[in-house]
Each structure stands twice: as C-alpha cells, then as structure tokens.
Amino acid sequence: MSRFIYEPNEREKWQRALIDSALDATVLMNAAGDILDINSSAEKLFGFQKATIVGKKMVELIVPPQMQASQIRGMERLNTSGMNRILGQRLEVSARRSDGSDVQVELLVSEVDLSPSPVYVATFRDISLQKQTEEALRSSELRFRSVADSSPVMIWLAGFDGSISWFNRVWLDFTGRSMQDSCGFGWIDSVHPDDMEDLLRKYHAALDSRQSLSTEFRLQKMNGEYHWVLVNIAPMISPDGSWVGYVGSVVDINTRHLAEEELRLTRFALDRAGDCVFLINEDSSLHYVNDSACQSLDYSCEELLQLGFCDFNSEMTSNQWPHHWAKSKKLKQINQDTFLEKKDGTKFPVQISLNFIKFQGRELNCVVARDVTEQHNSKQALTKALHDAQTANQAKSEFLAIISHEMRTPLNGILGMVELLLKTRVTDDQSGQLKVCRQSGSQLKTLIDDLLDFSLFQQGRFELQLEVFNLHNLLDQLRESFRDRIGKENVDFRWKIDPAVPNQISGDSKRLYQIIENFLSNATKFTSQGYISFLATVRSKQPEKAVLEFSVEDTGIGIKSEDRERIFNKFEQVDASSTRTHQGIGLGLAICRSLAKQMQGELGVESNGWGGSRFYFRAPFSIHTTKSRRLEDSKSLVNLSKTNDRFADLNVMLVDDDAPSRMVAQLILQQSGVTVSTATDGIDAVEQYKRTPDRFSVVFMDITMPRLDGINAMRQIRQIQGTRVSIIAMTALAMKGDREKLINEGFDEYIAKPITQATVFCALTKVLSRGFSKNINRVFQQARTHVVDLEKLTRHCGNDPDLIREIVARFAETCDESLEQISAGIVADDVDKVIDAAHRLRGSVGSMCGNSALEFADRFENTARNADLNGLKKDFPELYSVTQELRRTLDEHFGHVNLTGSKSNDSANEPPHSSVN
C-alpha cells in the first residue's frame, strides 16, 4: 500500500494554523476514513503523535471497538449516497485513547470541499469532567429528594422567579394536592384566604431582596381543615457562589399555636379574674401576679413583682416561709384564712388556697386569694345570730323539759289514781270508765313522749340506751298490752315468734318496744275487721349477732303507693282533713324511722293500696347466751311485789311538792310493803333526815321543787356525817343525758314520771340488792387507779351485781383464749392470727374499763398491724402481765364470786407458751 502524501497550498496552511490553535481536538480525514492531519489538542486528548497516525484509519485508532462497525457503515453510506446523518450534528460519544482508555467527548463532523476529493473535519471536545459534574449533581439531587421525602416537614424548591418546581411527599400528603397542581404558584390555593395577601407580600419581598423569610399562616389539609404552619425560606447558593433559587420548609405548628392561644386566653382570664392570683418561687419572690392582685394591693405590676409574698402577707414572716413551703410541697394544697396588706398599710381579710405545682422542672406555689371583707364584717352578726339561735334552741329544750314536768306531774296523779282505783272493789261500769281514763292517759303520755323524742332528734341530742335484755319477755309485755285493745269482735289477733329468735339480746329495749307498739297501735286504729298479725323472725344469724325482723300485718284500709313515703314525714298524715276518723299529730312513724336509723336498721311499709298493710323493722342485734337480769317482766314484778315481803321493814322517805303525785307515789310504795314518810320539798326532806338519819334506807327525791330542788337536797343529805342512804331520782325530765347527769351527781337510781308500781319495785330491788353498797365509796377509792375504773364498770352494768359477775367470768375465759392465740401466732410467725386475737383482747379489756391494760393492748395491736414480729415477741410478756393484773384486781373486788379462771395460781403467773421471748 502506497502512502498518501498531501501537500497543502498557502491557503490551506493558513487554515491549518487556525486548526492547530483551536482548543478542541480536530482530526482531518478523507472519504476513505484515512487520517490526513490532527492538531496539537488532538495529540493531547488521544495521546497519539501526528507522525504516527497520519494515513491510518481513524476508525481503527480513535473509535472504540463497539462502535467501529457502525462507523464503517456510516462512511460507506456517505461515499455511495453522499448522505450521513451525523454530519453537522453534535453528538456525545466515547473516543479511544492511545492507552486504550475511553474518554467522553462531544463530536461534530463537517465536510470541507477540497479537490480532488472531499475532506471531513471531526472536532472532539472533552466533556468527561462535565459528565462527572452532571452525574454528581444528579446523585446529589437524588439524595436531596430522598432525604426531603423522608423528612417529617414539608420541603419545596423554587426558581429565581419564586415559582416552585418541586414539593416533597409530606407536602403532597398534607395538602392532598398533586405535584402538577402544586408546582408553579398552584400552591397558593391551599393558603387560607385571610392569610394569602400578607403571605404573598412577604414572599415576593424576600425574593426581590434575596433574603430569608420566616412567617406563619394557615394551610389547608386534605380533609379541609386549616392548620397553622411555620414556613422558613432560604436562598440556594451554588458552590461557585451564584444564586440558583430558593428552598423552603413548612412545619405544622397547629397544636403549639392553639396551646399558645389557650395560654393567652388563660392569661387574659387570670388577669381579669376577681380573685388575686400569685405564682410564688421557693424563696418567696413573685413569679407572676394578675391584675386583680395589683388592684387589690394598690401596686403596679412592676412594683409588686419586686416584692416577696411575705412583704404583704401580715401573718407570714420570711422565717416562717421555708416551713410553709415544705408543708405545701408535702400536702399539695393548703386552705387558710389570713390578711393581706395594701401599699398604704391597710389590711383586709382573705381566704387563700395554696397549691404546689411543678412545671417543666420548676417548682412554684400558686396562691389564689379571695377578698372576704364583706363576709368578715358580717361574721360577728352571723356569730350573734348563731348564738341567738342556739340560745333559742336551748330555751326550747328547757321549755320542753318544763312542760314535760308540768304535764307529767298531773298525768302521774291521774294514771296513778286510776291504777289504784282499779285495784279496789268497783262496779263493772266504774271499771270500764276507769279503763277509758287509763287509755286516754296513756295516749296523752305517748303524745308527750313523741314531742320530746322529736325535740331530741331535731337537736341531735338523741342517744340510744344499750343494755342486755330478755327479748321474749319484752314481746310478752307487748302482747298482753294489746290483747284487750285488739281483741275486737271482727278482728283476729295473731302472734308468732320464730323459735330461732334469741332470748337474750343487746340493744335499746325501750326504743324497740316503742317501734313495735307504734306498728300495733296503727294497725288497731285502721283495722275494723279481718286480722292483725305480729311476726318476729331471724333474717340472718351468726354466732354472736343476728339480724331480726319484727313486722305487723293487718287487713285495714291500706296505703296508696303515692302516700307510702308521706306517712314517715313529720306532722304529716295521709288524711289530714278535719273530718278524719283517726286522731294523732303525725309524729309516731317519723320518730320510728329515725329510731331505726339510729339502730342501724331499716323500717318500711308494704301495701297494695286498697286494703291491708305490712309494717316491718329489721336491725342487727348482739346475742347473749348467758342469763341476764337487765330487763325483767313488769307483770312479774308486780305479782312478785304482792307476795314478797322483802320490803316489809323498809323505811322510805318520799319527797315531792305536788300533792297528787305525792299521794299516788305513797300509795304505790305502801302497796309494795314499805313504810313511807313524806316531805313536801327539799328543805323539809333535809330537816327530817337530820333529825333521824338512821331511820331511812331509801329516799325517793323529786328533782324540780320550790325553795330547794332535789339535786341540792341530795347533796346536803350526802354531807351529813356517818350516813349513806340510797337516793332515787324521781323526775319528769326526759332529755338526752338527764339520767347520766343525775347518776353522776350522786343519785343511786333514776325513774321517770309517771311512776308505776313496777318501776318503783324495780328501782328498790336494784338499790337494795347491791351487797357492796355499804362500802362502795371505799371500793371505788381503792379501785380508781391506773388498773381499772370500777365505778365506770359498775355504771356500765347498771349497778347490777349479777351482771357484773357474769361479765367478769366471761372476760376471764375470753382473755385466756386471746392470749393463747396471740402466743401461738407469734410462735408460727402468723401475723394475721396475732392481729385478730389482739383485736379481740383489746375489745375485752376495753369492756372491763381496764385503763393500763387497754392502753398497752392498743399499742400491741398496732405493733401487730405493722408486722413487727420482734416487737411482738418483746412486748408479749408485758401484755400478759398487765392483763393478769387487771384480772387480779377484778378478782380482789369480786373475790366472793367463783369466777371461772379468775383465781390466781402458779401457772397464771407465766405467759402461755413460755418459748415466746
């Protein structure tokens, strides 16, 4: 193959010089693809020397192997048809260097018409660095968008004119708009109309000045709600420092904005609240005060914040504040009354509520102070009004007591005389008339009792008198009392007591009698035919307690459903008309319901409304298995008085200023077999007793008398040396605490008017059956020690020696059982067992009025509840010692009684289970 030599002319030389000076690589080739010439830039780009490649095929040297075939076809098409699609086109292709590496170039091929054949000029521009930069930009943009899409905030990109070109996914999800709808200025449609003008003004101002922007506006969510958002816009600067556009971020601040609005509203409300509000730091300095505080204290806000809380709180010094702070921190809230001091030194009363709060790690006291000047100014008036009301209430009580005495005194005479006349020989007509008088008197007595009970409940002075009594005897009295009254021609009287009903129970026998009597009285009033049925049943039962129900059912007029609650209202009756056939003031059932509540029971009525009713009362009662003599059958007492001559040699002084009452009482006492001397008042009684002090064994003393009342007369008799006579109070007083008051004054017993032969006999029996009454003062003085209060114990047992013996014997048994269980529980580390036994022992000791034993038993039970086994083991010997001391003291004063387990013995000197230590 011959070498092609081309010799250029002068013009061509000048053109070649231009090509050699070009920055782009230039290669000349003929139609066959042979390289005719290259410039220096081509030598640098491809790494070939001109001398080595001229005359060689360009496709073999510069075109990469994968492109050589298409290059050859292109040259062939150009030579045959004169057409080539690459001529005049800028193409990005790969070129090959002398070392075999490829370089990215921009190629431009153009034809030069030279004779004898065309010449083609291929210009190559190295674009590898540009491609690397573009790739880096694409990678950077990809990373940016990926990060932006995963960001929790909304992000967008904008150009020079502010038109937004891209939004991240958060924006699209938040607004619910597509990228196409949002780009440009389409996003404006999501802005709240009221915020649009202000936002655009700020946005374009930032664009014009190429400054950053931060502002808030409302943006519509995809659900149609508008949320407050915060937008931050910043210019984008390229690495070479040129401005390329804007980037923006949008954050949903709706929750914060609403909280701030709420805070502003709260602050607004606090500033205008009527009460003074202070936020106080731990050092007593003020963190915040509201407008009311400033106005009330006559300070400006700035002046007040310079003070401490103690500077205007006249009852709180700076030395007291640390203690007050610690107390509020512990209790969280403190309410108290105090005084605040104004700027001019005047003080005004306030009620403050102090609340300890902790907010974002900061501890504060929030104090709300309310001006109570008006309330304070009226306090004296209110106090006086209260005092006047209490005085009036006391006067009412005293008035009722006086009325009670004045009414009971003649009533005593009437009923007493009727009873006495009924025991004489009278005709049948006279007997019937006397019985009418007795019934009317009993009704009057019931009326008086109801009014007094009502007064007690109104004043909150009512109190149950608990005692152990024979329930069956009580019910027998009720049955006998109503047998004649209910036994009408057309009414069948039925009476049933469940065999399971216990005999001996603990409660207020008088009030239980009153409730059942009221049921029976109402049934008698409203039942003209059919039956009246009484039933006593056991609703539930435990070894020492039972819930008993007493009900009275009748076939009377019935009660409508709308009237069933009215009948329990005070002074209210179903038929309150002037033509009603049944009399009464409407207090009986109201009082009975109050009594039921006092006894922790329930009282109610069942009725079908057109005929028949059932009244019931159910309540819990303690069961006593031992025989008790606290309540005896009045009928038995009366019968006993007729045959028992135990009072035959008894001399009694009867003191009463009312002649009828004195006459009735004298006759009743004489029928009991006693010798009676009378005195018309207290002075007469004292003078008679001074003349013959050994003559009288018992004095029945009226309380309310002229010249010298019964209490002072009793005191003067007690002061007479060498004498000790039993004095029984005889009075119409029936207020709460009257009996206790009289007993504490020094009376031996108490009976209420109107008296009966049964109550007189019972009182005499009690005072004379006390074997230790002669030396009771000596006994009480000896026993009034730290061990036991025998006087209190005796009083609790109603001065009944038989009952005391039974209680002491039972205490000895339960005491031993409790101590054994405590010991066993300590040995077994069974704290629950110790707690139960200690609690029972504490109750037993308390019932015996044991002072030191009760105090130690209480501490021992608390030690058990704290699960302190070491303390239990340490204290048990002392617990055993104090309980044994109590038992020995009781044995000393009641040693003549054979008390089970009460006698001291060798084994009793050591606690059970001596292994406990």
QUICOR-V671842 format. One line per field, one symbol per residue. psi: psi as a letter, one per 30 degrees, with the letter a starting at -180 (. if undefined). Layout:
psi = ???
//
This chain:
psi = kkkkkkjlaeeeeeeeeeeefkflkkkklaffgkkellleeeeeefgkkefffkflkeffeekleffeefeeeeeeeeeefgkkffkgkjkjlklklfgfllkklkkjklkkjklfllkkkjkkkjgeeeeeeeeeeeeeeeeeeeeeffkflkklklaegfkkfkkleeeeeefglleefelbgffeffkkeffeeeeeeeeeeeeeghllkjlklkkklfgfkkkklkkkkkkkklfgglkfakklkkkjgeeeeeeeeeeeeeeeeefglflkkkkklegflkekkleeeeeefhlleeeefflleffgjfgjlfffeeeeeeeeeefekkklkakkklegfllkklkkjkkkljjhfkklkjkjkkjheeeeegeeeeeeeeeeeeeeeeeeeeeeeeeeeeeeeeeeeeeeeeeeeffljlleeeeeeeeeeeeeeeeeeeeeeeeeeeeeeefggkkkjklkljeeeeeeeeeeefeeefilegkkjkkkkkffkleklkajeeeeeeeeeeeeeeeeegjflblkkkkkljelklegkkjkkklkklhaflkleffefefflkgklejglfgkfkllghfeeeeeeeeeeeghakkakkkfffkkljklkklkkkkkflklgeklkeeeeeeefffkgfgegkkkkkjkfkeeeeeeeeeeeeffglkkklkfaeeeeeeeeeeiffekekkjjlejllejleeeeeeeeffkkgljkkkkkjlfkglkfeeeeeeffflflkkklklleeeeeeeeeeffgjfgfeheeeeeeefiafekjeeeeeeegghjeeeeeeeeeeeeeeeeeeeeeeeeeeeghjeeeeeeeeeeeeeeeefghjdeeeeeeeeeeeeefghieeeeeefeeeeeeeeeeeeeeeeefhffkikjgfkklefffklliffk.
//
